[in-house]
Amino acid sequence: VAQLRSLHGDMKGAVEMYTTAARTADPQDKEFQSFCLVKLADEHLKYGKYAQAEKVLDEALTNFPNYHVALAAKARARAAQKDNA
């Protein structure tokens, strides 16, 4: 549902659904929770909300340390802000 909302330009709806997906995922499946958080961060990045994206990505990395998908998203967030270091 979140992906469809995103494809149709409904950022608020996509953010709501990605948040719901992350919060209602199986608590034992840390990777899936973090994947949902990365998708949420990607939605924030798409609309230039870099601080919110990084906050969500930090949560994803705390939840599932060294998760390569979250690390790549964090790099995209930093690059979008011209922070290439």
PDB file of N, CA, C and O in Angstrom:
ATOM      1  N   VAL A   1       0.831  -1.185   0.000  1.00  0.00           N
ATOM      2  CA  VAL A   1       0.000   0.000   0.000  1.00  0.00           C
ATOM      3  C   VAL A   1       0.879   1.254   0.000  1.00  0.00           C
ATOM      4  O   VAL A   1       0.606   2.211  -0.724  1.00  0.00           O
ATOM      5  N   ALA A   2       1.931   1.239   0.814  1.00  0.00           N
ATOM      6  CA  ALA A   2       2.817   2.402   0.890  1.00  0.00           C
ATOM      7  C   ALA A   2       3.462   2.687  -0.462  1.00  0.00           C
ATOM      8  O   ALA A   2       3.549   3.841  -0.882  1.00  0.00           O
ATOM      9  N   GLN A   3       3.909   1.650  -1.131  1.00  0.00           N
ATOM     10  CA  GLN A   3       4.552   1.828  -2.439  1.00  0.00           C
ATOM     11  C   GLN A   3       3.571   2.417  -3.450  1.00  0.00           C
ATOM     12  O   GLN A   3       3.932   3.306  -4.222  1.00  0.00           O
ATOM     13  N   LEU A   4       2.357   1.934  -3.447  1.00  0.00           N
ATOM     14  CA  LEU A   4       1.348   2.474  -4.360  1.00  0.00           C
ATOM     15  C   LEU A   4       1.060   3.937  -4.067  1.00  0.00           C
ATOM     16  O   LEU A   4       0.943   4.753  -4.981  1.00  0.00           O
ATOM     17  N   ARG A   5       0.949   4.257  -2.799  1.00  0.00           N
ATOM     18  CA  ARG A   5       0.711   5.660  -2.439  1.00  0.00           C
ATOM     19  C   ARG A   5       1.871   6.534  -2.904  1.00  0.00           C
ATOM     20  O   ARG A   5       1.667   7.637  -3.412  1.00  0.00           O
ATOM     21  N   SER A   6       3.076   6.036  -2.725  1.00  0.00           N
ATOM     22  CA  SER A   6       4.251   6.783  -3.155  1.00  0.00           C
ATOM     23  C   SER A   6       4.236   6.992  -4.671  1.00  0.00           C
ATOM     24  O   SER A   6       4.506   8.091  -5.156  1.00  0.00           O
ATOM     25  N   LEU A   7       3.923   5.943  -5.401  1.00  0.00           N
ATOM     26  CA  LEU A   7       3.883   6.039  -6.864  1.00  0.00           C
ATOM     27  C   LEU A   7       2.846   7.034  -7.358  1.00  0.00           C
ATOM     28  O   LEU A   7       2.998   7.618  -8.431  1.00  0.00           O
ATOM     29  N   HIS A   8       1.795   7.224  -6.577  1.00  0.00           N
ATOM     30  CA  HIS A   8       0.734   8.161  -6.959  1.00  0.00           C
ATOM     31  C   HIS A   8       0.937   9.553  -6.359  1.00  0.00           C
ATOM     32  O   HIS A   8       0.050  10.403  -6.432  1.00  0.00           O
ATOM     33  N   GLY A   9       2.115   9.780  -5.764  1.00  0.00           N
ATOM     34  CA  GLY A   9       2.441  11.104  -5.249  1.00  0.00           C
ATOM     35  C   GLY A   9       1.832  11.441  -3.901  1.00  0.00           C
ATOM     36  O   GLY A   9       1.840  12.602  -3.492  1.00  0.00           O
ATOM     37  N   ASP A  10       1.308  10.450  -3.209  1.00  0.00           N
ATOM     38  CA  ASP A  10       0.703  10.664  -1.895  1.00  0.00           C
ATOM     39  C   ASP A  10       1.764  10.452  -0.816  1.00  0.00           C
ATOM     40  O   ASP A  10       1.822   9.397  -0.184  1.00  0.00           O
ATOM     41  N   MET A  11       2.603  11.477  -0.616  1.00  0.00           N
ATOM     42  CA  MET A  11       3.705  11.356   0.332  1.00  0.00           C
ATOM     43  C   MET A  11       3.205  11.102   1.743  1.00  0.00           C
ATOM     44  O   MET A  11       3.725  10.230   2.439  1.00  0.00           O
ATOM     45  N   LYS A  12       2.208  11.852   2.168  1.00  0.00           N
ATOM     46  CA  LYS A  12       1.680  11.693   3.528  1.00  0.00           C
ATOM     47  C   LYS A  12       1.172  10.267   3.742  1.00  0.00           C
ATOM     48  O   LYS A  12       1.449   9.653   4.772  1.00  0.00           O
ATOM     49  N   GLY A  13       0.435   9.747   2.775  1.00  0.00           N
ATOM     50  CA  GLY A  13      -0.087   8.392   2.888  1.00  0.00           C
ATOM     51  C   GLY A  13       1.016   7.352   2.873  1.00  0.00           C
ATOM     52  O   GLY A  13       0.956   6.371   3.615  1.00  0.00           O
ATOM     53  N   ALA A  14       2.029   7.555   2.032  1.00  0.00           N
ATOM     54  CA  ALA A  14       3.147   6.619   1.967  1.00  0.00           C
ATOM     55  C   ALA A  14       3.913   6.611   3.286  1.00  0.00           C
ATOM     56  O   ALA A  14       4.258   5.548   3.802  1.00  0.00           O
ATOM     57  N   VAL A  15       4.178   7.790   3.826  1.00  0.00           N
ATOM     58  CA  VAL A  15       4.885   7.885   5.111  1.00  0.00           C
ATOM     59  C   VAL A  15       4.078   7.183   6.199  1.00  0.00           C
ATOM     60  O   VAL A  15       4.634   6.445   7.012  1.00  0.00           O
ATOM     61  N   GLU A  16       2.797   7.408   6.210  1.00  0.00           N
ATOM     62  CA  GLU A  16       1.928   6.768   7.204  1.00  0.00           C
ATOM     63  C   GLU A  16       1.996   5.238   7.093  1.00  0.00           C
ATOM     64  O   GLU A  16       2.117   4.548   8.106  1.00  0.00           O
ATOM     65  N   MET A  17       1.922   4.720   5.891  1.00  0.00           N
ATOM     66  CA  MET A  17       1.922   3.267   5.698  1.00  0.00           C
ATOM     67  C   MET A  17       3.294   2.642   5.975  1.00  0.00           C
ATOM     68  O   MET A  17       3.368   1.556   6.550  1.00  0.00           O
ATOM     69  N   TYR A  18       4.386   3.319   5.572  1.00  0.00           N
ATOM     70  CA  TYR A  18       5.717   2.791   5.887  1.00  0.00           C
ATOM     71  C   TYR A  18       5.952   2.805   7.393  1.00  0.00           C
ATOM     72  O   TYR A  18       6.558   1.880   7.934  1.00  0.00           O
ATOM     73  N   THR A  19       5.484   3.835   8.064  1.00  0.00           N
ATOM     74  CA  THR A  19       5.604   3.902   9.522  1.00  0.00           C
ATOM     75  C   THR A  19       4.820   2.764  10.161  1.00  0.00           C
ATOM     76  O   THR A  19       5.320   2.085  11.058  1.00  0.00           O
ATOM     77  N   THR A  20       3.597   2.557   9.702  1.00  0.00           N
ATOM     78  CA  THR A  20       2.770   1.469  10.225  1.00  0.00           C
ATOM     79  C   THR A  20       3.434   0.121   9.989  1.00  0.00           C
ATOM     80  O   THR A  20       3.448  -0.732  10.876  1.00  0.00           O
ATOM     81  N   ALA A  21       3.980  -0.070   8.804  1.00  0.00           N
ATOM     82  CA  ALA A  21       4.650  -1.336   8.488  1.00  0.00           C
ATOM     83  C   ALA A  21       5.831  -1.583   9.423  1.00  0.00           C
ATOM     84  O   ALA A  21       6.014  -2.698   9.912  1.00  0.00           O
ATOM     85  N   ALA A  22       6.626  -0.557   9.672  1.00  0.00           N
ATOM     86  CA  ALA A  22       7.789  -0.710  10.551  1.00  0.00           C
ATOM     87  C   ALA A  22       7.370  -0.998  11.988  1.00  0.00           C
ATOM     88  O   ALA A  22       8.000  -1.802  12.676  1.00  0.00           O
ATOM     89  N   ARG A  23       6.312  -0.341  12.436  1.00  0.00           N
ATOM     90  CA  ARG A  23       5.878  -0.482  13.838  1.00  0.00           C
ATOM     91  C   ARG A  23       5.095  -1.769  14.105  1.00  0.00           C
ATOM     92  O   ARG A  23       5.030  -2.232  15.244  1.00  0.00           O
ATOM     93  N   THR A  24       4.505  -2.340  13.066  1.00  0.00           N
ATOM     94  CA  THR A  24       3.693  -3.548  13.269  1.00  0.00           C
ATOM     95  C   THR A  24       4.379  -4.814  12.781  1.00  0.00           C
ATOM     96  O   THR A  24       3.804  -5.899  12.864  1.00  0.00           O
ATOM     97  N   ALA A  25       5.597  -4.691  12.275  1.00  0.00           N
ATOM     98  CA  ALA A  25       6.347  -5.870  11.822  1.00  0.00           C
ATOM     99  C   ALA A  25       6.674  -6.760  13.017  1.00  0.00           C
ATOM    100  O   ALA A  25       6.675  -6.313  14.164  1.00  0.00           O
ATOM    101  N   ASP A  26       6.945  -8.003  12.727  1.00  0.00           N
ATOM    102  CA  ASP A  26       7.336  -8.963  13.763  1.00  0.00           C
ATOM    103  C   ASP A  26       8.532  -8.409  14.540  1.00  0.00           C
ATOM    104  O   ASP A  26       9.568  -8.123  13.940  1.00  0.00           O
ATOM    105  N   PRO A  27       8.411  -8.253  15.856  1.00  0.00           N
ATOM    106  CA  PRO A  27       9.507  -7.674  16.650  1.00  0.00           C
ATOM    107  C   PRO A  27      10.804  -8.486  16.582  1.00  0.00           C
ATOM    108  O   PRO A  27      11.884  -7.957  16.846  1.00  0.00           O
ATOM    109  N   GLN A  28      10.700  -9.747  16.233  1.00  0.00           N
ATOM    110  CA  GLN A  28      11.896 -10.586  16.111  1.00  0.00           C
ATOM    111  C   GLN A  28      12.596 -10.402  14.772  1.00  0.00           C
ATOM    112  O   GLN A  28      13.754 -10.791  14.619  1.00  0.00           O
ATOM    113  N   ASP A  29      11.913  -9.819  13.812  1.00  0.00           N
ATOM    114  CA  ASP A  29      12.473  -9.635  12.471  1.00  0.00           C
ATOM    115  C   ASP A  29      13.035  -8.220  12.335  1.00  0.00           C
ATOM    116  O   ASP A  29      12.435  -7.347  11.708  1.00  0.00           O
ATOM    117  N   LYS A  30      14.190  -8.029  12.936  1.00  0.00           N
ATOM    118  CA  LYS A  30      14.824  -6.704  12.955  1.00  0.00           C
ATOM    119  C   LYS A  30      15.196  -6.224  11.551  1.00  0.00           C
ATOM    120  O   LYS A  30      15.137  -5.027  11.269  1.00  0.00           O
ATOM    121  N   GLU A  31      15.575  -7.142  10.681  1.00  0.00           N
ATOM    122  CA  GLU A  31      15.952  -6.741   9.329  1.00  0.00           C
ATOM    123  C   GLU A  31      14.745  -6.173   8.578  1.00  0.00           C
ATOM    124  O   GLU A  31      14.867  -5.149   7.906  1.00  0.00           O
ATOM    125  N   PHE A  32      13.594  -6.819   8.685  1.00  0.00           N
ATOM    126  CA  PHE A  32      12.415  -6.322   7.990  1.00  0.00           C
ATOM    127  C   PHE A  32      11.963  -4.981   8.560  1.00  0.00           C
ATOM    128  O   PHE A  32      11.571  -4.088   7.808  1.00  0.00           O
ATOM    129  N   GLN A  33      12.016  -4.833   9.882  1.00  0.00           N
ATOM    130  CA  GLN A  33      11.677  -3.540  10.486  1.00  0.00           C
ATOM    131  C   GLN A  33      12.586  -2.456   9.913  1.00  0.00           C
ATOM    132  O   GLN A  33      12.121  -1.381   9.536  1.00  0.00           O
ATOM    133  N   SER A  34      13.865  -2.744   9.851  1.00  0.00           N
ATOM    134  CA  SER A  34      14.815  -1.761   9.333  1.00  0.00           C
ATOM    135  C   SER A  34      14.595  -1.496   7.848  1.00  0.00           C
ATOM    136  O   SER A  34      14.768  -0.366   7.391  1.00  0.00           O
ATOM    137  N   PHE A  35      14.214  -2.525   7.090  1.00  0.00           N
ATOM    138  CA  PHE A  35      13.902  -2.326   5.675  1.00  0.00           C
ATOM    139  C   PHE A  35      12.743  -1.339   5.522  1.00  0.00           C
ATOM    140  O   PHE A  35      12.790  -0.445   4.676  1.00  0.00           O
ATOM    141  N   CYS A  36      11.713  -1.503   6.336  1.00  0.00           N
ATOM    142  CA  CYS A  36      10.571  -0.579   6.280  1.00  0.00           C
ATOM    143  C   CYS A  36      11.002   0.834   6.638  1.00  0.00           C
ATOM    144  O   CYS A  36      10.526   1.802   6.044  1.00  0.00           O
ATOM    145  N   LEU A  37      11.903   0.957   7.609  1.00  0.00           N
ATOM    146  CA  LEU A  37      12.402   2.273   7.983  1.00  0.00           C
ATOM    147  C   LEU A  37      13.218   2.894   6.852  1.00  0.00           C
ATOM    148  O   LEU A  37      13.157   4.104   6.637  1.00  0.00           O
ATOM    149  N   VAL A  38      13.973   2.084   6.136  1.00  0.00           N
ATOM    150  CA  VAL A  38      14.737   2.595   4.987  1.00  0.00           C
ATOM    151  C   VAL A  38      13.778   3.109   3.914  1.00  0.00           C
ATOM    152  O   VAL A  38      14.003   4.176   3.342  1.00  0.00           O
ATOM    153  N   LYS A  39      12.724   2.367   3.644  1.00  0.00           N
ATOM    154  CA  LYS A  39      11.732   2.818   2.668  1.00  0.00           C
ATOM    155  C   LYS A  39      11.094   4.135   3.128  1.00  0.00           C
ATOM    156  O   LYS A  39      10.843   5.023   2.313  1.00  0.00           O
ATOM    157  N   LEU A  40      10.839   4.255   4.413  1.00  0.00           N
ATOM    158  CA  LEU A  40      10.304   5.495   4.970  1.00  0.00           C
ATOM    159  C   LEU A  40      11.307   6.633   4.759  1.00  0.00           C
ATOM    160  O   LEU A  40      10.929   7.732   4.353  1.00  0.00           O
ATOM    161  N   ALA A  41      12.561   6.370   5.029  1.00  0.00           N
ATOM    162  CA  ALA A  41      13.604   7.383   4.833  1.00  0.00           C
ATOM    163  C   ALA A  41      13.710   7.777   3.363  1.00  0.00           C
ATOM    164  O   ALA A  41      13.890   8.952   3.044  1.00  0.00           O
ATOM    165  N   ASP A  42      13.600   6.800   2.473  1.00  0.00           N
ATOM    166  CA  ASP A  42      13.638   7.108   1.036  1.00  0.00           C
ATOM    167  C   ASP A  42      12.515   8.069   0.658  1.00  0.00           C
ATOM    168  O   ASP A  42      12.699   8.958  -0.173  1.00  0.00           O
ATOM    169  N   GLU A  43      11.369   7.883   1.266  1.00  0.00           N
ATOM    170  CA  GLU A  43      10.235   8.784   0.995  1.00  0.00           C
ATOM    171  C   GLU A  43      10.575  10.201   1.465  1.00  0.00           C
ATOM    172  O   GLU A  43      10.286  11.168   0.760  1.00  0.00           O
ATOM    173  N   HIS A  44      11.178  10.333   2.629  1.00  0.00           N
ATOM    174  CA  HIS A  44      11.590  11.651   3.120  1.00  0.00           C
ATOM    175  C   HIS A  44      12.641  12.268   2.192  1.00  0.00           C
ATOM    176  O   HIS A  44      12.588  13.459   1.883  1.00  0.00           O
ATOM    177  N   LEU A  45      13.587  11.448   1.756  1.00  0.00           N
ATOM    178  CA  LEU A  45      14.633  11.957   0.856  1.00  0.00           C
ATOM    179  C   LEU A  45      14.053  12.484  -0.440  1.00  0.00           C
ATOM    180  O   LEU A  45      14.507  13.503  -0.961  1.00  0.00           O
ATOM    181  N   LYS A  46      13.063  11.801  -0.954  1.00  0.00           N
ATOM    182  CA  LYS A  46      12.448  12.190  -2.225  1.00  0.00           C
ATOM    183  C   LYS A  46      11.895  13.612  -2.153  1.00  0.00           C
ATOM    184  O   LYS A  46      11.832  14.312  -3.164  1.00  0.00           O
ATOM    185  N   TYR A  47      11.496  14.031  -0.957  1.00  0.00           N
ATOM    186  CA  TYR A  47      10.896  15.361  -0.796  1.00  0.00           C
ATOM    187  C   TYR A  47      11.822  16.333  -0.070  1.00  0.00           C
ATOM    188  O   TYR A  47      11.381  17.379   0.404  1.00  0.00           O
ATOM    189  N   GLY A  48      13.123  15.980   0.016  1.00  0.00           N
ATOM    190  CA  GLY A  48      14.115  16.896   0.569  1.00  0.00           C
ATOM    191  C   GLY A  48      14.094  17.039   2.074  1.00  0.00           C
ATOM    192  O   GLY A  48      14.627  18.013   2.606  1.00  0.00           O
ATOM    193  N   LYS A  49      13.496  16.103   2.766  1.00  0.00           N
ATOM    194  CA  LYS A  49      13.440  16.148   4.234  1.00  0.00           C
ATOM    195  C   LYS A  49      14.604  15.328   4.792  1.00  0.00           C
ATOM    196  O   LYS A  49      14.421  14.234   5.327  1.00  0.00           O
ATOM    197  N   TYR A  50      15.795  15.888   4.651  1.00  0.00           N
ATOM    198  CA  TYR A  50      17.023  15.166   4.965  1.00  0.00           C
ATOM    199  C   TYR A  50      17.168  14.848   6.447  1.00  0.00           C
ATOM    200  O   TYR A  50      17.577  13.741   6.798  1.00  0.00           O
ATOM    201  N   ALA A  51      16.847  15.783   7.313  1.00  0.00           N
ATOM    202  CA  ALA A  51      16.979  15.538   8.756  1.00  0.00           C
ATOM    203  C   ALA A  51      16.065  14.396   9.189  1.00  0.00           C
ATOM    204  O   ALA A  51      16.475  13.531   9.963  1.00  0.00           O
ATOM    205  N   GLN A  52      14.837  14.391   8.697  1.00  0.00           N
ATOM    206  CA  GLN A  52      13.911  13.310   9.045  1.00  0.00           C
ATOM    207  C   GLN A  52      14.411  11.976   8.496  1.00  0.00           C
ATOM    208  O   GLN A  52      14.326  10.950   9.170  1.00  0.00           O
ATOM    209  N   ALA A  53      14.925  11.996   7.289  1.00  0.00           N
ATOM    210  CA  ALA A  53      15.442  10.768   6.682  1.00  0.00           C
ATOM    211  C   ALA A  53      16.596  10.210   7.507  1.00  0.00           C
ATOM    212  O   ALA A  53      16.635   9.013   7.791  1.00  0.00           O
ATOM    213  N   GLU A  54      17.529  11.067   7.892  1.00  0.00           N
ATOM    214  CA  GLU A  54      18.673  10.599   8.669  1.00  0.00           C
ATOM    215  C   GLU A  54      18.257  10.081  10.038  1.00  0.00           C
ATOM    216  O   GLU A  54      18.827   9.109  10.533  1.00  0.00           O
ATOM    217  N   LYS A  55      17.279  10.716  10.646  1.00  0.00           N
ATOM    218  CA  LYS A  55      16.777  10.245  11.948  1.00  0.00           C
ATOM    219  C   LYS A  55      16.219   8.822  11.817  1.00  0.00           C
ATOM    220  O   LYS A  55      16.504   7.956  12.644  1.00  0.00           O
ATOM    221  N   VAL A  56      15.431   8.596  10.780  1.00  0.00           N
ATOM    222  CA  VAL A  56      14.846   7.270  10.551  1.00  0.00           C
ATOM    223  C   VAL A  56      15.938   6.254  10.224  1.00  0.00           C
ATOM    224  O   VAL A  56      15.883   5.114  10.686  1.00  0.00           O
ATOM    225  N   LEU A  57      16.922   6.659   9.437  1.00  0.00           N
ATOM    226  CA  LEU A  57      18.014   5.750   9.093  1.00  0.00           C
ATOM    227  C   LEU A  57      18.861   5.409  10.314  1.00  0.00           C
ATOM    228  O   LEU A  57      19.332   4.279  10.447  1.00  0.00           O
ATOM    229  N   ASP A  58      19.054   6.373  11.200  1.00  0.00           N
ATOM    230  CA  ASP A  58      19.774   6.080  12.439  1.00  0.00           C
ATOM    231  C   ASP A  58      19.006   5.051  13.271  1.00  0.00           C
ATOM    232  O   ASP A  58      19.607   4.168  13.884  1.00  0.00           O
ATOM    233  N   GLU A  59      17.689   5.168  13.287  1.00  0.00           N
ATOM    234  CA  GLU A  59      16.866   4.182  13.992  1.00  0.00           C
ATOM    235  C   GLU A  59      17.018   2.805  13.352  1.00  0.00           C
ATOM    236  O   GLU A  59      17.141   1.799  14.051  1.00  0.00           O
ATOM    237  N   ALA A  60      17.011   2.764  12.023  1.00  0.00           N
ATOM    238  CA  ALA A  60      17.170   1.490  11.316  1.00  0.00           C
ATOM    239  C   ALA A  60      18.513   0.850  11.650  1.00  0.00           C
ATOM    240  O   ALA A  60      18.597  -0.361  11.852  1.00  0.00           O
ATOM    241  N   LEU A  61      19.563   1.668  11.706  1.00  0.00           N
ATOM    242  CA  LEU A  61      20.897   1.140  12.001  1.00  0.00           C
ATOM    243  C   LEU A  61      21.059   0.749  13.467  1.00  0.00           C
ATOM    244  O   LEU A  61      21.822  -0.164  13.781  1.00  0.00           O
ATOM    245  N   THR A  62      20.360   1.420  14.353  1.00  0.00           N
ATOM    246  CA  THR A  62      20.373   1.025  15.762  1.00  0.00           C
ATOM    247  C   THR A  62      19.648  -0.308  15.918  1.00  0.00           C
ATOM    248  O   THR A  62      20.080  -1.186  16.664  1.00  0.00           O
ATOM    249  N   ASN A  63      18.557  -0.435  15.211  1.00  0.00           N
ATOM    250  CA  ASN A  63      17.731  -1.634  15.264  1.00  0.00           C
ATOM    251  C   ASN A  63      18.455  -2.853  14.664  1.00  0.00           C
ATOM    252  O   ASN A  63      18.369  -3.959  15.198  1.00  0.00           O
ATOM    253  N   PHE A  64      19.164  -2.634  13.553  1.00  0.00           N
ATOM    254  CA  PHE A  64      19.858  -3.711  12.837  1.00  0.00           C
ATOM    255  C   PHE A  64      21.213  -3.167  12.385  1.00  0.00           C
ATOM    256  O   PHE A  64      21.358  -2.724  11.246  1.00  0.00           O
ATOM    257  N   PRO A  65      22.211  -3.201  13.285  1.00  0.00           N
ATOM    258  CA  PRO A  65      23.510  -2.578  13.012  1.00  0.00           C
ATOM    259  C   PRO A  65      24.175  -3.090  11.731  1.00  0.00           C
ATOM    260  O   PRO A  65      24.086  -4.267  11.380  1.00  0.00           O
ATOM    261  N   ASN A  66      24.837  -2.164  11.056  1.00  0.00           N
ATOM    262  CA  ASN A  66      25.595  -2.447   9.831  1.00  0.00           C
ATOM    263  C   ASN A  66      24.733  -2.977   8.682  1.00  0.00           C
ATOM    264  O   ASN A  66      25.243  -3.644   7.782  1.00  0.00           O
ATOM    265  N   TYR A  67      23.447  -2.686   8.710  1.00  0.00           N
ATOM    266  CA  TYR A  67      22.541  -3.129   7.651  1.00  0.00           C
ATOM    267  C   TYR A  67      22.914  -2.399   6.376  1.00  0.00           C
ATOM    268  O   TYR A  67      22.795  -1.177   6.292  1.00  0.00           O
ATOM    269  N   HIS A  68      23.367  -3.150   5.384  1.00  0.00           N
ATOM    270  CA  HIS A  68      23.910  -2.547   4.169  1.00  0.00           C
ATOM    271  C   HIS A  68      22.895  -1.675   3.425  1.00  0.00           C
ATOM    272  O   HIS A  68      23.276  -0.679   2.809  1.00  0.00           O
ATOM    273  N   VAL A  69      21.637  -2.027   3.472  1.00  0.00           N
ATOM    274  CA  VAL A  69      20.608  -1.232   2.788  1.00  0.00           C
ATOM    275  C   VAL A  69      20.467   0.136   3.471  1.00  0.00           C
ATOM    276  O   VAL A  69      20.327   1.159   2.800  1.00  0.00           O
ATOM    277  N   ALA A  70      20.504   0.143   4.797  1.00  0.00           N
ATOM    278  CA  ALA A  70      20.409   1.401   5.550  1.00  0.00           C
ATOM    279  C   ALA A  70      21.674   2.235   5.374  1.00  0.00           C
ATOM    280  O   ALA A  70      21.602   3.460   5.270  1.00  0.00           O
ATOM    281  N   LEU A  71      22.829   1.577   5.341  1.00  0.00           N
ATOM    282  CA  LEU A  71      24.081   2.313   5.135  1.00  0.00           C
ATOM    283  C   LEU A  71      24.104   2.986   3.765  1.00  0.00           C
ATOM    284  O   LEU A  71      24.552   4.125   3.634  1.00  0.00           O
ATOM    285  N   ALA A  72      23.626   2.289   2.763  1.00  0.00           N
ATOM    286  CA  ALA A  72      23.574   2.880   1.414  1.00  0.00           C
ATOM    287  C   ALA A  72      22.614   4.060   1.377  1.00  0.00           C
ATOM    288  O   ALA A  72      22.899   5.076   0.744  1.00  0.00           O
ATOM    289  N   ALA A  73      21.479   3.928   2.052  1.00  0.00           N
ATOM    290  CA  ALA A  73      20.512   5.026   2.104  1.00  0.00           C
ATOM    291  C   ALA A  73      21.091   6.224   2.849  1.00  0.00           C
ATOM    292  O   ALA A  73      20.866   7.374   2.473  1.00  0.00           O
ATOM    293  N   LYS A  74      21.834   5.940   3.902  1.00  0.00           N
ATOM    294  CA  LYS A  74      22.474   7.031   4.656  1.00  0.00           C
ATOM    295  C   LYS A  74      23.480   7.764   3.762  1.00  0.00           C
ATOM    296  O   LYS A  74      23.581   8.990   3.814  1.00  0.00           O
ATOM    297  N   ALA A  75      24.210   7.025   2.958  1.00  0.00           N
ATOM    298  CA  ALA A  75      25.157   7.643   2.021  1.00  0.00           C
ATOM    299  C   ALA A  75      24.412   8.510   1.007  1.00  0.00           C
ATOM    300  O   ALA A  75      24.876   9.599   0.670  1.00  0.00           O
ATOM    301  N   ARG A  76      23.265   8.041   0.519  1.00  0.00           N
ATOM    302  CA  ARG A  76      22.466   8.850  -0.413  1.00  0.00           C
ATOM    303  C   ARG A  76      21.982  10.130   0.259  1.00  0.00           C
ATOM    304  O   ARG A  76      21.967  11.194  -0.360  1.00  0.00           O
ATOM    305  N   ALA A  77      21.587  10.027   1.523  1.00  0.00           N
ATOM    306  CA  ALA A  77      21.110  11.207   2.263  1.00  0.00           C
ATOM    307  C   ALA A  77      22.234  12.223   2.422  1.00  0.00           C
ATOM    308  O   ALA A  77      22.033  13.423   2.229  1.00  0.00           O
ATOM    309  N   ARG A  78      23.415  11.732   2.773  1.00  0.00           N
ATOM    310  CA  ARG A  78      24.550  12.642   2.941  1.00  0.00           C
ATOM    311  C   ARG A  78      24.962  13.254   1.606  1.00  0.00           C
ATOM    312  O   ARG A  78      25.260  14.447   1.540  1.00  0.00           O
ATOM    313  N   ALA A  79      24.981  12.467   0.564  1.00  0.00           N
ATOM    314  CA  ALA A  79      25.361  12.972  -0.757  1.00  0.00           C
ATOM    315  C   ALA A  79      24.375  14.020  -1.246  1.00  0.00           C
ATOM    316  O   ALA A  79      24.768  14.991  -1.893  1.00  0.00           O
ATOM    317  N   ALA A  80      23.099  13.831  -0.943  1.00  0.00           N
ATOM    318  CA  ALA A  80      22.084  14.808  -1.347  1.00  0.00           C
ATOM    319  C   ALA A  80      22.299  16.154  -0.661  1.00  0.00           C
ATOM    320  O   ALA A  80      21.867  17.193  -1.159  1.00  0.00           O
ATOM    321  N   GLN A  81      22.964  16.119   0.473  1.00  0.00           N
ATOM    322  CA  GLN A  81      23.273  17.341   1.217  1.00  0.00           C
ATOM    323  C   GLN A  81      24.688  17.855   0.926  1.00  0.00           C
ATOM    324  O   GLN A  81      25.184  18.759   1.599  1.00  0.00           O
ATOM    325  N   LYS A  82      25.317  17.270  -0.075  1.00  0.00           N
ATOM    326  CA  LYS A  82      26.689  17.635  -0.494  1.00  0.00           C
ATOM    327  C   LYS A  82      27.723  17.316   0.578  1.00  0.00           C
ATOM    328  O   LYS A  82      28.786  17.935   0.614  1.00  0.00           O
ATOM    329  N   ASP A  83      27.421  16.354   1.454  1.00  0.00           N
ATOM    330  CA  ASP A  83      28.360  15.911   2.491  1.00  0.00           C
ATOM    331  C   ASP A  83      28.980  14.610   2.016  1.00  0.00           C
ATOM    332  O   ASP A  83      28.522  13.527   2.378  1.00  0.00           O
ATOM    333  N   ASN A  84      30.018  14.720   1.208  1.00  0.00           N
ATOM    334  CA  ASN A  84      30.633  13.537   0.622  1.00  0.00           C
ATOM    335  C   ASN A  84      31.728  12.930   1.506  1.00  0.00           C
ATOM    336  O   ASN A  84      32.284  11.885   1.172  1.00  0.00           O
ATOM    337  N   ALA A  85      32.028  13.562   2.597  1.00  0.00           N
ATOM    338  CA  ALA A  85      33.047  13.009   3.510  1.00  0.00           C
ATOM    339  C   ALA A  85      32.479  11.804   4.204  1.00  0.00           C
ATOM    340  O   ALA A  85      33.162  11.181   5.017  1.00  0.00           O
TER     341      ALA A  85
END
